[in-house]
Amino acid sequence: MNRKDFIRKTILGGGAIITGTALAKQVSESKEETVGFNHIQNTNSKIMENVILHKANTRGNANHGWLQSFHTFSFANYYNPERMNFGVLRVLNDDTVAAGMGFGTHPHQNMEIISIPLEGDLEHQDSMGNKTVIRNGDIQVMSAGTGVQHSEYNKNQDKEVKFLQIWVIPNKQNVAPRYDQITLNEAERHNKLQQILSPNADDAGVWIHQDAWFHLGKFDKDFTTEYTFKKQGNGLYVFVLNGDVTVNEQALNRRDGFGIWNTDKITIKANSEAEFLLMEVPMAI
């Protein structure tokens, strides 16, 4: 698929899902065991035996005036064949939307879409009849499945809204569309890893159609802990929201991303007051 077709399909929304899956499969279609990202060395990534580093200033950027968006992986007008996904983690967008502005109604299908507000109030409306507002401290999930249309707007006329939009390729196709949101207890991530997403409806946080687990941490300086992987064969992508941390021996700063696989645990140390998101996902697609 060429760049022009990628851009067109991404803008259409539903096509982006097929594109993302297809391109991820192309990476390893000749291998019995697949790793879901492209092992190509480049100046914007640091790839070693089992880790990949994405510094904040190497992300794709789109400034539309009303929208400032940073893309960890290829999305819309940002196309980098070396940065398509990390396993089933297909999209990690760091979005800032101007007062009163937003994304008009658009379609999705066969994708798990997670929104995590960082500042302000984001209004959501969809074809399933949901009309809600999500704020910092909330997490929202939408299983697009057979198809859904939705819109997202900054509810406020006097301040920006900032949020992470994350897409995960599901392990089931054409499920019934589903929507959920919950309010998290921030105290549960102070010097702890707070689970905010899992594959299990009865577990802590929201759930999705994938063997993935997300955690938030908010650590004091010098606090150290370990994270043990939930499932063999999964990888872990760390995204630093604020502050400075070290994962194993890799120092990370605000908005850096770091992926690691072929291990069963990692050590995380806060080098300052720090907040970060852990995303454990299958590497095989």
Disulfide bonds with the S-S distance in Angstrom:
none
